[in-house]
Amino acid sequence: MPIYQVANKELKAVVPTTFGVEGILERKDLQRMLRENIAVLDPRLMVIAEEFGDWIDSLRRIDLLCIDRDANLVVVELKRTEDGGHMELQAMRYAAMVSAMTFEQLVDTHARFRGTSQDRDEAKAAILDFLGWDEVAEDQFGLDTRVILAAADFSKELTTAVMWFIDRGIDVRCVRLKPYRMDTGTVLLDVQQLIPLPEASAFQTQIGVKKQAERLDRSERHEQRYKFWEGLLAVARTRSEVHANRKPTQDGWLAGGIGRAGFTLTYTTRQHDSQVELWIGHGAGQSARNKAAFRALQAQKDQIEAAFGAALEWQELPEGEGCRIRFVVDGGYKSPQEDWPKIYEQMVDAMVRLDNTMRPRVAHLAY
């Protein structure tokens, strides 16, 4: 779809360009920009390393190695070309090679990337903060390896292969990065996830979308989380409007609005515990703004916790873009299902109290 500029009450098409014409190089420019603003591809990613190639008998390197908030490894492969080349096959090799990485190897890798290999504690603390873990949970780390392909466009052959991978339970995403040039010389970047996306019919092949969903649903972990959210939302809708329009998902979190951009009320479930949180995240490059909002709320800590009725965990997350204020409850989606109703009641009660406590304060924040 073209992009239009609204000028003098008229629509004027913004001219598409290419990375090559704009002199934007793949590694020196595009990779660096995405490394520093990884939320452009996925807001719940943390960069672990760049140009990662820590394996024997191979000179191949992953453009960006990341983890997501579910502690999955994520291989990000970049191409500035218009067809993506054979990046899907390259990324699959990388995903297979990195899939056996342990948490300790991840920490070593991130320490080297940060330039602090002499002090692994900093790297480890940054990863734990990002995941919201108090301690390492090896049984929850690296349960899946995801792939994100980012390019100026994708060929039909590539998208056919990607849909085939998805149909077999492999989490692959295609994100198109299309540059445009305005008359002023400003270059805009249109970022769109094309696959998987139901509306992207031009990129759907004869592989049945329904069949892919059924195969993905057979994943025990995803199925359990889906059922967990299904039950929680049924309870939550009787008490609050915050998540009334949300549907069950396979993800480990559900976000709802609090009436102000950059702030979300989020349910999170892990295997053996769950949490409700106020997440402060105004987007890529807004770390200072997020932390200013967090500190403004933290200045009211005593009054907030008194109104909430319990102590909260205040996590500024110095190594990340966002901040969180959370309350953890025992029990998660791996708990016996007969315990789920009790977990739901605790989570929903905490969310209602968090909403009532934070909503007026967030509305009146000046920072």
N, C-alpha and C positions, 0 to 999 in steps of 0.2 A: 504494500500500500504506500502511495506517495505521502510525503509530509508537506503540509501547507503552512505558510506564514499568513497570519491575519494582519493586514496593513491597510489603513484607510478604509476599513469596513469591506475589504475585498480579500479573496483568497488567492494567494500567489504561491505556486509550486516552488519548493526548495529543491535545487538541482542535486541529484545524486552524484557522488564522486567515488573515488577508490582510494585505498590506503597508499597505493603506489603513486598516484597523481599527487597526493598530499605529502608525499615524502615520509609517511609513517612506516617505520620499519617494524618487522615482526617481533624480534627479541628486544631490541634497544628501546623501542617506544611502546608498542601495543602490550607486550608482556609486562613491561614495567608499570604501565598505567593500571592494568588489571591486578597486578600484584598489590599495588598500593590501594586499590579500591575493589577488592574481591566481591563486595556486596553487589556490584554491577551484574555479576553472573548469578549469585545466590546470596541473599542476605544472611544466611546461617552457615557461612564457611569461615574457616581460619586457615591462612596460608602457613604451611609447615616448612616448605622449602621451595626453592626455585632451581631449575636445571638439575633436578635430582637424578643421580645415576649411580647409586651406591650398590651395585651388584657386580658379580664376577663375570668376566669374559663377555662384556657388552659395553659398547661406547654410547648406547642410546640413553637419552635423558628425558625425564618428564618435565614439561614446561613449568607447571605449577603443581605441587603436591599439597593437598589440603585435607582437612577433616571437617565433618559436619557436626551438628549438635547431637546427633545420635551416635557419635564416635565411629562413624564409618570413614574409611579412607576415600578420598576423591581425587581422581586423576583429571587434570585440566589440560587439554591439548588445544593449541592455538594455531590458526592459519589466517593469513591476511588475504588469501586468494579467493576467487569468486566461486570455486567449486569444492573447496575443502580437501582436494587431493585424495589421498588414501589415509586420512587422519584417523578414521574409525578403526582400521586394522592396526595401526600403530598404537593407538590408545588401548586397544584390547590386550596387546602384548604387555604394555606397561602395567595395566591393571592386574594381569596374571602374575607378573614378576613382583609386584609390590604387595600382593594380597596376604603374603605370609608374614608381613612386618609385625613385630611385637610392639607393645607400648613403650618398652625401654628403648628399642631402636628408634621409635618415633621421637622420643625425647632427645636422643643423641643427634638425630637429624636436625631437629629444630634448634638445638643449641649451636650447631655448626652454622646454620643459616643466620642466626642472630649474631654470630661472631663471638659467642660466649661459651665455647666448648669447654673452657676451664671451669665453668660453673653451671652444671646441669640443673641445679635447683631452680634457677630463674625460668629456664625453658619449661621445666616440668610444672611449675606453678602457673605459668601462662596457659598451658594446655588444660590443666585441671580447672582453672577459672573459667575458661571458655566453655568447657563441658558442664560446668556446674557441679563437679564432683568434689567431695571432701577428701577422697582418697582414690587410689587407682582401683578400677573395677575391670580386671582382665577379661572376665566373662562377658563384658559388654563392649569390649573394644574390637573394632575391625570385623564385626559380624558380616559386613558387606563391603564391597568396593564399587564405588560409583564412578561414572565417566561423564565429563562435560566437554563437549566439542564446541568451540567458539570460532566462527569464521565469518567472512564477508557474505558467503552464501554456501549452499550445499547442492551437490549434484544429485540427480535421481538415483544413481547407483549407490551413492553414500546413504541417502535416506532409506532406501530399500534395505540395505544391510542393517542400519540402526533399528528399523522396525522389526526386523528378524531377531536381533539381539533382545529387544524389549519383550518380544513374544515369548522368549525363553527365560524370562525372569531377570535379565541383566539391566540394571538401571543406567541407561544412557540418555543424555539430553543434548539436543542441538540448539545452540544459541546463536542467532544471527546478529552480527555487528556490522551495520550498514552505515557508512559515512555520507553526510550531505554537506554541501557548501552553500552558505547564504551569500547574498550580494555584498555584504560587508566584509566577506572573507572569513567569517567565523565558521568553523567546522563543527557540525553536530553529529552525534553518534546515536543511531536508533538501535536499541537493544531489544530483541524479541526472542523468547523461547519458542521455537517452532515445533519441536518434538520433545516429549509428548504434549500435544495440545489438540483437543477435539476439533477446534475450529479450523485447524490447518489441513483441510481436506486435500489440498494439492500435494501434500507430502505423505498422504496415507496410501499404502500399497494394498495389494490384494490380501495381505495378511490380515485376518479379522481382528479388529480392535477388541471386540468382546472376548475373543479367545485369549488375548494378551492379559486382559484384566483378570480372567479366571485363573490363569497360571500364576499371576502375581499374588492373587488372593490365597493361593495354596501355601504360600510361605507362612509357616506357623507364627512367626513373630508379627508379621503384618496383620494376620487374621486376628490374633489375640488383641492387638492394639485397637483394631477396628471395633471389635466387640466391646472392648473396655470403654471406648469413647461413645459408642452407641448407648450404653447404659448410663454413663455419666451425663450425657446431654439430656437424656429423658428426665433425670432428676434436676439438672440445672435449669431447665426451661420452666420448672414450676416455681423457681425462687428468684430468677433474675433474667433480664433481657440482654445481658452482655453478650452471651454466646447463642442467643435464640436462633440466629440465622445460620449458624455453623452446622456442617454435616460431619458425620464420622469420617475419620481418615486413617490411613496407615501410619502416619507420622507420629512422632513422640510428643507433639505439642499441639495446642489449639489456642489461637489468639483471638481476642475481642477488643473492641474499641473502648476508650474511656472518655471520648469527647474532645480530644485534643491530639493533633497530629504529632507523631513521634513518641507516643506513649501507648502501650498495649497491656491489657490484662490477659495473662496467659496461663493456661493449665498445661502442666508437663507431667508425663508419667514415665518412669523407668521400670526396670524389672521388679524392684523390691521397695521402692518409695516413689512418692509423687510430690508435686508442689504447685502452689499458686504464686504468681509473681506479677509485679509491675515492671515491665521491660521498658527501658528508656533508650530509644535508638532512632535518631533523626535521619539516619542514612549515612552513606559513605562520605567520609571527610568531615563528619560532624562530631568527632570525639569530644572536642572542647565544649561544645554546646551540651552534649549529653551529660558530661561530668558536672557542668555548672548546674544543670537541673537536678542531678542526683544530690549534689551538696546542698542545694537550697532545701530539698526535702529532708536531708539528713540533719539539718539544723533544727528541724522540728521533731527529731527522733522520739523524744520522750512523750510528747503529746500524741504523735502518731501511734506509737505502740500502746499507749493507754487507751486510745480510741479503738484500736484493733482488738485489744484484749490479750495480747501475747507478744513476746519478743519476736522481732523479725531479723532476717539475715540481710545485711546491707553490703552489697557486693559492687564496688566501683569498677572492678575488672580493668585495672590499669593497662593491660596489654591489648584490650579489645576496644571496639568502637562504642559499644553500648554499656549500660549499667543495669543492675537488677536489684529489686527489693523483694525478697521471697519468704515464703513460709512452707516448710516441708512437713509432710505427713507420712506416717508409716504405711506401707503397702503400695504395690504397683500392679502393672498388668500381668505379671507372673504370679501374683498372689492367688491362692485358691479362689475360684469364682464365687464360692459362698461368702467370701470376705469382701467382695466388691461393693455390695450395698453400704457397708460401714465406711469403706474408703470414700465412696461417692459423697456420703453425708458430710464427712470431714472436709473434703475438698470444696464442695459447694458452699458449706457454711463459711469456710475460710475465704473463699472468693467473694461472697456477699459482703463480709466484713471488710475485706481489702478494698472493694469497690466503694463502699460507703465512706471509708476512711480517706481514701486517696483522691476520689473524684473531685471534691470541692477544692482540695489543696492543689491538685494539678491545674485545675481551671484558673486559679488565682496566682500561679507561679509567675514571677517576674525575674528573669535571669539573663 
